[in-house]
Amino acid sequence: MSKRILITGINGFIGKSLKLFLESKGYYVWGTSKSISENKTIKIDLSKNNFPSKNNFPYFDIIIHAAASSSEYGLDNERMYIDNISIIKNTLDYFSKKNTHNIFLSSISIYGEDKRNKPVEIDDYLNPSSYYGKSKLQCEIVIKNRCNNYNILRLSPVYSEVEFSDISKRILLPLFKRFVMIIQPSPTFSFCSIELVLKAVHICIEDELENNIYNINDNISYSQNDIASVFDEKKIVIYEVWFKLFYWLTYLLGNKKGYQIRCLYWKIFKTNVYKNNMISLIEIINDNDNLINSLSNFKKKV
């Protein structure tokens, strides 16, 4: 009998892709949404506690936790942190049973970026600087403490053939989106195609990889200059050395604020590379389906 799956945040970028992919594999897919109520989509705000009767819904073999607040409140703040933790706790209270397989979509932001000079491995220390990263880390703790069967996928910034918003943050000049940064020396970044996310989730479902945590990203890293070259906007060369003094001055701001700014600095000007540790996924990665090709094809269509 095919497994019944619940995807929280099913109308988000990743949630929609998961729905189509898993339905094509023959699974019964339900979802939750804050704004849309339709067949097999439950209209519910998981950050609140005002829920409809549980009797209206079937048992779910698998819950994929894709719902999260990231930019709804504008700048990163404590409200986002509280809501994301509430979403996880309420989902587990309301939908999860003893034998439910929970797959949590986490983020590489839980590591924190400052001074990550080598590819980040799954057992490296965790020191998130943002409320978003802190919320993902706390959600991981909740999942590990409350679930008997779980997988945690720490995703690098995700892109698709038409969605590059997380990529643009490293390319377009802040506040002046008409200009493209060419950073010297060029940092390199880890990103993750949506196809890789879908394959990773499917491996977790089919191979039953219980109680494991994975970094998920393309098996190649991307030069900032190479990505920027695909954009048509006017290019501005920016040298990292111009801002080096500013980096060291952040140590005068105190541990919390200074660390936040240093992580932002490292995120833009320094290399951020993560090591994919899902062996079965690495074996099926197609090098040709990468970010540069996706961006180039998208630009041609536009």
N, C-alpha and C positions, 0 to 999 in steps of 0.2 A: 504494500500500500504506500502511495506517495506521501511524503512528509508534508505536514502543514506548517507554514512559516509565517511569522509576523515580522514585518519590517516597520520599526518606528521611524517617523519622519519620511514616509514613503513618497511624498511629493517634492522632496529635495533633490538636488543634483544626483547624489549617490543613490538615494532611495528609489528614484524612478528607474535608474539604470539596473539596479538589483531586481526590481519587480519584473521588468521585461526579460531579463536574462534568466531568472529562476523559473518563470512561467514557461519559457521556451524549453527548460529542462524537465518539465512535467510536474513541478511542485505546485501545491495549493498555496497561493500567496495572498495574505491579508496585509493590512497596513494601518497605521495611525496617522492622522493629520490634524493640525490645529484648525484648519479652515474649510476642509472639504469632506463631505459625507456622501459616500456613494457605495455601490456594491463592493463588499469586502474592504472598505476603507472606513475606519472608525473615527469619527470626529471627536477628538479629545485633546485637551491641553495637559500633557503629562507633567508639566511643572506645577500643576494645581492638584487638589485632592477631591474635586467635585466630579466623580465618575459615574457613568451609567451602571446598571446592574451587570454583574459578571455572567448572569444566566443567558445574556444575549449572544455570547461568543463561544466558539468551540475551544477545545484544548489545542495548544500550539506545541509542536515538537521542538521547534527552533524559534528563538527570538534574535533578530539582528538589530542591534541598537545603533541606528543611524541618526536619530534625532538629537539635535544639540543647538544651543544658542551660540552664535559666533559673532554676528555683526548686527543683530536686530537692535541692540541698544547703542549702536555707534561705536564709541571707543570701548576698549577692553575695560571691564569694571566688575565690581563685586556681585552685582545683580546677575550677571552672566554666570558667574561661579556658582551661586546658590541655585539658580534655575537648572543648570546642567546636572548637578548632584540630585536635585529633586526628581528630574526626569528619569534617571536611572533607578532610584529607590522606588518611585511610584510604579514604574514599569515592572520591576521585580515583584512588588507587593500585589499588583493587580493581575498580571498575566503569567508570571513564571511559576512553575511547579517544581517539585523535587527533582524530577528527571529531565526538565527542560534544558536543552542545549542553548546556551547564551553566547552569542558572538558580538563582542563589543568593538566598535570602530573607534579606536583611540587616535592619537596624533604624536608625531615626533617632537611636537612642542613641549612634551613632558620632560625632555632632556635639558632644555635650556641651551642657548647657542654659544655663549661666551667661552672662548678658549677651547673649542672643540677642534683641535688641530689634526686629529686622525679620524678616519671613518668610525662613526659611532656604532658600537655593538649593543646587542640587546641587554647585556648585563652591566653596561656603563652606569655611572651614578646619575640620579635624576634630580634636576634642580630647575624646574620651570620658572620663567620670569613673569609670564602673563597670567591673568585670571583664567583665561581659556585653557592654557596648559595645566595650571593647577587644578582646574575642574576635571580635566581628563585624567590626571593622576589620581585624584580622589575617587573618581568613578571606577578606575581600575581596582582600587583597594576594595570598594564596595562589591564589585563583581567577584573578586577572589575570595572575599570573606563569606559571601552569601550563596554562591553557586557551586554545585557539585560538578558541573560539566560546563566548561567555558573555553573560549578562545579570545584572545585580545590581539587585535591587529593595529599596530602603530603605523599609520599611514604618513608618508611624505605628502607634500602638497599635490592634490589630485587634479589631473587635466583630462579633457576628452578632445575629440576632433572639433568641437565648437565651444568648449569652455576652457578659458585660460586665465581666469581672474586671479588665481593665486600665483600664476607665473608673472603676470604683468606687474605685480608688486615689486618684483626684483628688477624690472626692466624700465618702467616708466618713471620719470622724475616726479617725486611726490609733490602734489599741489599743482603741477604743470604737466598734465597728461599728454600734451602735444609733443613732448620731448622724450627721447629715448636715451637712457644712460649707457655709456660705454665705460665701464669701470676698469681702471688700470692699477695694478695688474688684475687680470680677469679672475674672479672667484669661480668656483664650480659648485653646482647644487645637485641635490637629489630630488627628483620628482617622481610621480607615480601615475601611470596611465589608468584610466577607469577600467580598461580591460583587465589590468593586473589585479585590481580590487575584486572584480567579479570572479576571476579565477581563484584568487586566494580564499574567498568566501566559499566557493564551491568545493575546494579541497578540504576545508574545515568540515563542511557538511558530509561529504562522501567518505573521506578518510577517517573521520571521527578522531581528529587530533585533540584529545582532551587536555584541558588545563595547561595550555601552552601560550606563550606570548611571542609575537613576531614583528619585526620591522618589515614593512612592505614598500618597496620602491623599484623603479626600473634598474636593470643591472648595469647601466652606464650612468655616469654623472654628466652634467651639462655645463659647458662654459657659458658664463653670462654674456660674453661678447658674441658667441655663436648664436645664442637665442636672439640677442638684440639685433643682429644683422638681418633677421627675417622681417623686422618691423620697418614700415615705410616712413615713420615719423622722423623729424629732424634729430640728428644724433649730437649728443653733448659728451665730450670726454671728461671723466671725473677721476682724479687720482686719489687713491686711498690715503696717501701720505699727507694730503691737505687737511685731513680730519684726525690725524693721529694724536695731536695734542689734546683735542677735544675728548678723545677716548680716555686718556689718562686723567683728565680733569674730572671725569665722572666719579672717581674715587673720593672726591671731596663732598659728594652729595649724599653719602650714607649708603649702607649696604643694599637696601631694597631699591631705592630709586636709581642709584648708580648702576646696579646690576641690570635693571630693566633696560636702561639706555645702552649699556655695553652689549647686551644680547641683540638689541635692534641694530646696533652698529655692525656686529658680527654677521647678522642675518643678511645685511645688504652688501658689505664690503669684503667679507671673508668667506672662505669655502665652508659649506655645510653639506657633508656627505654622510650617508647612513648605510649600514651593511645589512642587506636583505638576508635573513637567516632561515627562510622557509625553503628547504632544499628541494622539495617536490615542485615548488613554484619556479625556482631558478632554472630547473631543467626544461621547462616549457616556454620560457620567455623568448619572444621573437625580437631580435635586435632591430629589425627593420621597422617595427611599429613603435617609434619613439617620438619624443616631443618635437624635435626639429622638423621631422617629416610631417607631423600633424599640423604644426604651425604653418609650414610652407603650403600644404594643401588647402588649409583654411584661407590663407591670404589669396590664393589663386581663385578660389570660389567667390570671394568677396569682390 
